[in-house]
Amino acid sequence: MPSFFLGQKLFRLLCYCGKYLTLKAGRDMIMKKLYIDIFENEKGVKAFFSTKHGASNGSPYYNAETLSSLGLMDLQPVQPNQVHEAKIGIVGKEKCGIIDEAGKEIMSWGRMEESPVIESWIQGGVAGPGNEEAGNESAIRFPRTDGAITDQPGVLLTTVHADCLPVWFYDEEHHAIGLVHAGWRGTLAGIAPKAVRLMNETYGSNPAKMKAYIGPGISQCCFETGPEVLEAFRSEWDFADEYSETAEEHAAKGRPANEGKCYIDIKGINVRELLQAGLLPENIEVSTHCTCCEPGTFASYRREGGTYMRMGAGICLL
Ligand SMILES: [Zn+2]
């Protein structure tokens, strides 16, 4: 009998140690994770969002470790220069161009390789470690845009973030992708539904079959604004009030709140805009991560009072 109890005790001790080590390994892995997989279950694309460990000053794409761990060193990167508007670039085999907010083509170039917007990947003297090692010598830089779409394999669409939302798009049927930067101004201007429309016009993408992924980014818990921001949303979107809390409502949830301020759910507004554009609820996924209240995982412009650190969103066709 005593040996049976001893054996049982030893077994419990081993279970406990195993559990502890597994938990610890899991935690260490999360702490050092360079990126989060987006569209994890889709076989035709690779999409990701870097954590602060995979980020770097100005652009995470200077971080060779991130690119090489993703196996994306040989792709042609596309970088919109992100001016908080709603223009979107198109990267096609025979044509590169920019479409304005009204859907009009405002710039057009010939073949991708001949595009005058191809510039050195290393910008403004920022000698990033990633470029030469990663083998990427140039990026297609789109001036005055906040996103891009493509149907070309071998092209890596990118955007950078420090609270503003990334929105990824995937149309499996037409093998086309899109990625936009939707801060509150981009959300106000409806950049996400504009990308849907542009993919529909360019590739014949059916919104009811497209998939979208929203965030990580600043969530309602942390996105405090003045009443003028809510007023701007009200003037563009009649559902705006459904996605805003007063200071009293916010405080009632046990969150710090300042009198006279609004707390806006821009992830929710983007979902609503996409539903209006014809996407189905089951095809829209929203990240629960808030970049502002997860300092261990993300850099945050709001939380840090400004930061040079940027997380990167990326997507490419496989
Ligand atoms: Zn938060």
Boltz pocket constraint, residues with backbone or C-beta under 6 A from the ligand:
constraints:
  - pocket:
      binder: B
      contacts: [[A, 218], [A, 219], [A, 220], [A, 221], [A, 222], [A, 223], [A, 290], [A, 291], [A, 292], [A, 293]]
      max_distance: 6.0
